[in-house]
Amino acid sequence: MRNKTQPGETAAYADSLKAEEQLAEVFRRHRGHNLKTLLLLYKGHYPALAGSMFFFVVKHSPTWVIPVVTANLINAVTENSPNILHTIALNAALLILFLLQNIPTNYIHTWLYAKSVREVERKLRKALVVKLQQLSIPFHRATQSGRLQSKLMRDVEQIQTLSSQIFLSVLTTVLNIAVSFGVVIFKSRVIFLFYLLTMPVAILLIVLFQGKIKYHNRDFRRAMEDTSAKVMEMVEMVPVARAHALEQREICKMDSQLDQIAKKGLRLDMIQTYFSSISWVAFQVFQVLCLAFTAWLATRKVIGVGDITLYQSYFTTIVAQISNLIALLPILSKGLESVDSIGDILCASDVEDTEGKPCLDDVKGEIVFRHVSYTYPDGDEPVLNDLNLTIRPGETVAFVGASGSGKSTIVSLAIGFLKPSRGAVFVDGHDLGSINLQSYRRHIALVPQQPVLFTGTVRENITYGVDGITDEQLRRIIRAANLEEMVDKMPRGVDTMLAEHGGNLSGGQRQRISLARAFARNPEVLILDEATSALDSVSEQKIQEAIARLVHGRTTLIVAHRLSTIKNADHIAVIGKGGLLEYGSYEELMARHGEFYKMKMLQS
C-alpha cells in the first residue's frame, strides 16, 4: 500500500499553504518595519481588540476616579461643607460602584485580547512549520536545527509577550497619561504646563538608549540561537563523548559558550539597569518639584488643599507610567527583534515550488541523468560533471566509489532533493524540475544509513504516512522485513512503545523497522543509502534477506559501502572524478580488473 493523501488532508494542506503565504507576504512587504508587521499580523482581529480596549478603559476607570474622590472628601472636610455627610456617602458609593464593575469588565477584556494573541501565536508557529516543510533539503543541511527550534518556540513566545505588553502595559500607560493630562488641563492650565516638562525628558532618554538596547538585544538573541544549536549537538554527542571519555572536553566547550552568553546577557542587563535608574531618578525629582509647586499654589489659595493630593496623584501616575514605558523598552525591543528573526524564515526563498506543476499519478521507474553536473553552493569544484546514465524500470543499480565521489549526490538528485547545476534528471520522461515532486515522491521509499524513528509504537513507525493497513497486511510486512522474532518478544508486540530515536533497539532492529516502513509504502522506486554499512554480520544477513524481497520488481538505487552486498545488482556504477568510471554487472566489472576490482580486493 502506498500513502494516499485524503481529501480532507488535501484541503487542510491547501488552507495551511495559503495562510502561510499570506503571513509571509506581510513579512516580505514590510521587512524592517517590525512594529507595522506586528500590527498587520492582527488583521481580522481588530474588532475583538477594539472591544478589548473599550472594556479595558471601563475596568481601569477606578484608577482615575480615586484621586478625584479623595480630593473631593479632603476639600469637603477642610472647607467645612454643610452637606459633608451627603458628599462622603455619594463619593464612597460612586467609588464602590466603579470598583465592582472591574470584575466582569476585566474578564471580558482579557478574554478578547488573549484569544486574539493566542490565535496569532498559533498561526505564526503553524506558518513556520509549513515553511520548514517547504524549504529545500540544502537549506536544512546548512541551518542548525537548534536555531530553527529557537525561532519556532522562543521568538514566537517573545512576540506573544510583546503583544501582551502592547495590549496591557502600553495601553495602560497611554490611557493613564491621557486621562491624567485631561483632568489636569481641565482644572489648571498652569499645572498642565508644569506636567509637560516631563515629556522632553522621557523622549530624550528613549532616544539616547534605544539604539544601544536594540543592538545588545540582537546580539543576545543570536548568541541564544547559537547556544540552543550547540546544546542539541551536545545531547546528540553524549554517547560518543562518553565512549571516548571526552565528557570534560564537552563540558569545557559548553562552559565557554555559556560564559559568552552570560557576558552578553550581563551587558544587556546593565544597559537596561542604567537606563531604568536614570529615568527613575529624573522623574522622582520632577515629582518632588510638583509637590512643592502645588503646595505653594495652595498657600496662595490658587488651589484647594485637597487638590494637592489630586495633582500629586495624577503626576505620580504620569511619572509611573512613563517610567513603566521606559522599562518596557527592552521587552519591546526583544519582541520586535523576534519579528525580524521569524521573518528570516518566512521570507526565505529557497523552497520547492510545486504550484501549478503537473502531478505524476503513475510511476514506472525509469530514471535518466542527462548531462547532469552539480556543484555544492559552498564548493569550488563540481561533484558531478556531465553525468549521463539511464536506469530502466525495475532495474537495480548500485553506486560505489570513494567517500565524496558523488554517490549520495546522485541519489539526492534522483529524489529531487537537489537540483542539477546543469543538465536534467528525468523520471518516465518527465523533467523533475517541471513536475510536482510531492506526487513523484509518493512512489518512493527511502531507507537511509541512519534509520529515522520517532517516539511511538512499532506499528506507528512502520505505517508512518500509510493509511488502511490491516493487521494481516502488517504481519506480512513484519515477516518480510525479518522482524517477526523481535516483535514476538516485545511486551506488547507491534503496540510496544519505542524510546526516542528507537534508543531501546539495536542498530539492526532499527534498520529492519526502516525496511518494514519501505515495504508498507509498496514503492515503485526504492532508495537504499548504505543500509547495511554499520551492522554486524548477523544483522546484515537478515537485512540482506529482507532487501532481496523488497527490491523485487522495483527500480532500486543502492549506495553501497560493502561491495559483497551488491553481487545481485543488475548494474554497478563506479563513481569518481565527477562521473562514471565503470558500469556493468558484478561479474563484468570483476573480469575487467579495473577500479571496481581494485576496490573489491582491498575489502577482501
N, C-alpha and C positions, 0 to 999 in steps of 0.2 A: 504493500500500500504506500502511496506517495502522499505527502502532505498536501492538503487542498484548502485553499482559503475559503471560509464560509462567507455567504452573502453579508451576514451581519458584521463579520470582521472586515470585509472589504469596505463597507460603508463607514464603519468606525475609523478605519485607517485613512480613508479619504478625508473625513472630517478632521482628523488629527493633523494631516499634512496641510490642510487649508488653514487651520488655526495656527500652526507653526509658521507658515509663510506670512500670515498677517502680522504676527508678532515680530518676525524677522524684518519685515518691511518697515515697521515702526522704528526699530533699532537702526536700520540702514539709512533711512531718510533723515534721522535726527542724531546721527553719530556725533558725539562730542557735546551735545546739548542734553546732558543726562537728566536734569530736572524736568525738561519738557518731555523727554522719553518716558519718565516715570509717570507723569500725569496722563499721558496718552495710553498707558497700559490699563488705565481705569475707564477707558471709553466703554460705554454701555452700563457702567456702574454709577454714573453721575447722579441720576435721580435718588438712588439709595444714599449716596454720600451727601447730597443736599438735605435729605431728610435727617440724616445723622447729625449734620451741622445744626439744623433747626432745633432738634431735641437737645443737642449739646448746649446751645445758648439758654434754653429753658432750664435745664437741670443745673447749669452753672450760675444761674441768677442769684442764689443766696450770697455768693461771694461779693456781689456788688451792692446788695441790699443791706448787709450787716453794717458797713460804715455809715450809711445814711440813717439807719435806725439808732445806732449808737450816738451819733451826733444829735439827733432829734431828742433823745432822752436826756443827754447831758445839758443841752440848751434849755429843755423844759425845767430841769431841776435848778440850774444856775439862774434862770430868769424868773423863777417863782411863778410859773404859768398857772392861772386859775383852774384850768382843766387838766391838771397834771395826771390824775388817775386815768382819765379817758385817753390821754395821749399815750401813757405807758401801756394800757391794755390794747389799744389799737395797733401800736407799733409791734408789740410782742406777738399778737395774733397774726399780723401780717408776716412777720419773720418765720413763725412756725409753719404757716401755710407754704411759704417758699421752700422751707426745708423739707417738708413731707413730699412735695412733688418730685424731689430728686430721685426717689426710689424707682418709680415707673419710667420716668423720662431717661434716666441713666441706663436702664435696661434696654430700652428701645434704641437709644443712641449707640450703645455698644454692639448690639445685635446687627444693626445696619452697617456700621463701618467694619466690624470684624468679619462679617460674611463677605464683604467686598474684598478685603485684604486677603483673606484665606483663599478666595477663588482666584485672585490674580497670582498668588503664590503657587497654587496648584497648576494654573495654566503655564506659568514660567517653567516649572520643573517638567511638565509634560512636553512643552516645546523643546526643552533641552534634550530630553530623552529621544524625541522624534528626530531632532537634528543629529544627535550622536549616532543614531541608526542609519542616517543618510550619508554621513561623512565617510570619505573613502578609507580603505584599509591603510594606505600610506599615511594619511593624516593621523590615524590612531597609533600607528607604529612610531610616528615622530613625536607624539604627545604623551607625556606620562599620565597614567590613569589616575594617580593621586591628584593631579591638577584638575582633571575633569570632575572628579568627585568633589573637590573643594568648590568648584563653580556651581555644581548641581545642588549641594547642600548648604555650604557656608554663605556663598554670595546671595543665594535666594533668601536665606534667613536674614541677611543684612538688609535686603530690600524690604522684607516684611517688617523688620524693626524700623526702618526709615519711614515706611508708610504709616505705621502706628504712631510714630513720633509726630509726623505731619498732621495726622487727624486728631491727635490728642494734645501733645505738648505745644506744638506750633500754633494750633488753633486756640488753645487756652491762652497762650501768650498774646496773640493778636487781639483776641476779644477783650482780655483784661486791660490791655493798654488802651484800646479804642474806647471802652466804656469809661475807664478812669479819666482819660483826657476829655471825653464828652461831658461828664459830670462837672469836672473842674472848670472847663471853659464856660459852662452854663452858669456856674456860681461866681467865678472870679477869673477874669482875663489876666490879671496881674500874676496870679499864682500859675496860671496856664503857661505864661511866658517863661516863668522860672522852670517849670517842668520841661520845657522844650530844650533847655540846656543839656539835658541828659542824652538826647538823641545824637548830637555830633560825637560825643564821647563813645557811644556804642558803635556807631558806624566806623569811626577811626580804629577802634580795637579790632573789629571784624576784618577790615581791610588789611591791617598790619599782620594778622595771624593766619588768615585764611589760606594764603599760598603755602606757608610752612606746614600747616596741618594737612593740607591735601597731599603735599609731597611725601610726608612721612607716613600717611595712611597708605598711599600707593606702594611705597617701599615695604611696609609691613605686610600688606596683603600678598605681594609677590613672594616674600620670604615664607609666609604661611603656606602658600601653594607648594613651594619648593619643599618645605618640611613635610607636608602631607604626602607628597610623592615619595620622599626618601623613607618615611615611616612604612609605607606599603612595601617598598623594596626590602626593607629590613625584615619585616614579618615573613615575606616570601623566602628570604635567605636564611632564616633561623636554622633549618635542618643542615644546610651546607656549613654555616658558621659553627654549629655545634659539632659536626663531624670532623672539622679541621681545627677545633679548639681556637676559633677566631672570635669568641664572644667579646673579649677585651677590645679587639680592634673595632668591632661593630659599635660597641658602647662608646669608644673614644670618637668614632666618626660621627655618631649621632649627637654626642655631647658637644662637639664643635658646632654642629648645625643648630642645636638648641641654644647654645651660648650666643650665636649670631642673632637668632630671632629674639632672644631675651634682651639683647642690647638695643635692637631696633625698636622693640616694644617699649623699653625704658625711655628711649629718646622721644618716642611719640607721647608717652605718659607725661614726661617733664615739660614738653611743649604745651600740652593741654593744661597741666597744672599751673604753669607760668601765666598762661592766657587767662585762666579762671581767677587766679588770685589778684592779678592786676585789675581785671574788670570788677571783681567784688569790692576791692578797696576803693576804687574810683566811685562806685555807686553808693557805698556806705558814706563816703564824705559828702556826697550830694544829699543824702538822706538827713545827715546831721544839719547841714545848711538849711534844708527845707523846714526842719523842726524849729530852728532858731528864727527863720524868716516868718513863719506863721505865728509863732509866739509873739514876735514883735508886732505883727499886724493886729493880734488880739489885744495887746496892751494899748494900741491906738484906736481900739473899738471899730476897726475896719471889718473884722470878722468876729463871730461869737466864739466863746471858749470851746464849745463842743465842736466847732468847725476845725479846730486844731487837730482833733482826732480824725475827723473825716479826711482832711487834706493829707495828714501824715499816713493814714491807712492807704489812701489811693496812691500816694507817692511810693510807699513801701511796696505796693502791688506792682507799680510800674518798674521799680528797681529790680524786684524779684523776678519779674517776667523777662526783662531784658537780660538779666544775669542768666536765667534759665535758657534763653535763646542762645546766648553766647556759649553756655556749657553744652548745648546740643550740637553746636557746630561740628565737633569731631564725629559725632554719631551720624550727622547728615553727610559729612564728607565720606565716611566709610560706606554708607548706603549708596551714594552717588558713584563712588568708585566701583562698587559691585555691579551697578547698572552697566558701566563700561566693560567690566570683566565678562559679564554674561553676553554682552554684545559681541565680544571676540568669537564666541561660539556661534551664536545665531546669525552673524554676518559672514561666517566663513563660507567660501565659495567652492571648496574642494569636496564636492558632493557628486554622487552618482545620479545623473539626470535620466530619469525613466519616463518623464511626462510626454505623452503623445507618441511614444515609440511602440512599434508592433510587438505583440506577445507571441511566444512560441508555445503552442498548445501541445505539440508532439515533438519529441527529440529522438532522432535515430542514433546520434552519437558520432557523426563524422566531425573531426576537428582538424582544421588546416591552418598551419602557420605559413603565411606568405610574405617573404621578405621582411621578417619581423626583427627589429632592433629595439633594444631597451637600455636606457641609462638611468640609474637612480638619481633623484634630484640633487643629492649631495655628492654624486660621483663624477669623476672626470672622464673615465673610460667606459664604453658600453659593456654591459654584462653579456648581452646578446647582440650579434651583428649579422644582419641579413640571413636569419634562420628560415629555412624552408622545410616543412615537414607535414606529411599527411597521415592522419590516424583514421583508419576505416572503422565503421560501426562494428561494435562487438570485439574489437581488437584490443589486446593487452600490450602496452608499450611501457618498458621500464627505462628510467633515466638514471644513468650513473655518471660519476665524474668526481673530481676533487671538490673539496669544500670551496664555495664561492664561484663555482664554474657556471652557475645559472640554472641548476636543476629546479629548485623551488621557484625561481622566477618564471620558468616555463609553465609550471603548474598554476601559479598565480595569474598569469596571462590567460590560461585556458579557462579559469573560473571567472575571469573578468575583474579580479581584484586590482590588477594593474592594467594600464592602457599602453600599447606599444608606442615607443618614441617615433618609430617609422614602421610602415607596413601595417598588416591587419591580421587578426585571428578570426577564422570563420567556423561556425557550427552549423552543419547541414546547409552550407552555402550562405548563411546569414552572417554578416559582419557583426561581431559582438558590440562594436561601438554604435550600432544603429538599431539595436533591439532592446526590449525591456529585460534587463538582466535578472530581475526577480523571477520572471516567468521561466527563464532558462535554468536558473539555479534550483527551481523546484524539482528538476530532473537529475540533480547532482547529489551525491553523498560524499562527504569528506571525512577521512579518518586520519587525523594529524598524528605527528610523532608523540606529542604530549596530549593524552586524552583530556577533553574538557568535560568535566562532570560538575553538576550543581547539587546543592543540598536538597535532597528529595528522595523518593523511593527509587528502587531499581527499576520498577515499571515506568515511572515518570521519566527517568533518564533515557530509557530505551525508546519510548514512544514520543519523545520530545518533538513537537511540531507535526505529529501524525495523529489524526483522529480516527476513531472507529475500529481500532484493533481489538479483536475478541481475545478471550483467554486462550483459546485453542491456537489462534494465529501467533500469539505472544509465546506460547510454549514451543511452537515450531521454530520461531526466531531464536529463542534461547538455545534450543538444541543445535541449530545450525551454527551458532556462534561459540559452541563448546562451553556454554555457561551452565549447563544443567546441573552438574555436580556442585558447583559453587552455590547456585540458588537453592538447591535442596538442603544445603547445610545451614542456610541462613534462618534465623529465628522466625521470621515472618515471610519467608520466601521472597517473591517479587515485590512485596509491600514493605520490605525492610528499608529503613531509612539509611541513607549514606551520609557520612560526615562531609564537611566542606572539602571540595575538590576530590571526593572519594578517598579521603585520608585513611579510612579503615579497610581499604582494599590493597592488594598487591598491584604492582605495575601491570602484570599480565591480566589480572582481573579487570582493571580499569580499561585496558585496551580492548578486551573482548566485549565489554559493555559498549564501547565506542563502535565496534564492529556490528554488534546487535542493532545499534541505532541505524547504521547504514542498511542492514537487512530490512528494517522496518520501513525505510523510505522507498525500498524497491526501485533504485535509481536506474536510469539509462547510462549515466556517466558516473564512474567511481574514481575517486582520487585517494590514493594511499601514499601519505607522505612519511616515509621511513617508519612504518607502523611497527616494525619489529626490532629496530636498531638498539633499543636499550633493555632488551628482555633476555632472560636466561633461556637455555636450550629447550627446557620442558615447555615453558610458556610460549616460546617461539613456535614449537611444533604444533601446539594446539591452535595458535593463531593462524599458522600457515594452512592448516586443515580448514579452518573457517574461511580464510581468504579464498582458497581454491573453490569453495562452494559459492562464495559471494561474487567472484569475478565472472562466473559462467554467463555468457550471453550479454555481457555489458562492455561498453567501451571503458577501458581501465587504464589510468595513468599511475605508474608506480615510481616514486622516488626511492631508490634503494641504496643502502649502505653495505649490507651484507650481500655480496654477489651470488652466494649459494642459494639465496631465496628467490631468484628470478629465472631459474632454469626453464620454467614453463611459459615464460612470456613469449608472445608471438614475435616481438622485436625488442631489441635492446638498443637504446640510443646513448652513445658515449658523448658527453657534453664537455667541451673545453675550447679555449681560445675564441669564445664568443659564438660558437656554433657546433655543428655535428662533426665529431672526429671520426666516428664509425657508426654504422647502422646495420643491424641484421639479427638473426636468431642467435641463441646462446652457442649452438654448435658452429655456426658460420664464423662468429667472432673469435671463438677459441681456435678454430682452424687457421685463421689469418695470422695469428701470433702478433697481433698489433697492440693497441693501447689497452683494450679490454683484457687481453691475455696477460699483459703485464700486471694489471690491477688484480686479476684473479690469483696470479702466482704469489703476489705479496700477501694475500689473505689466506693462502693455503698453509 
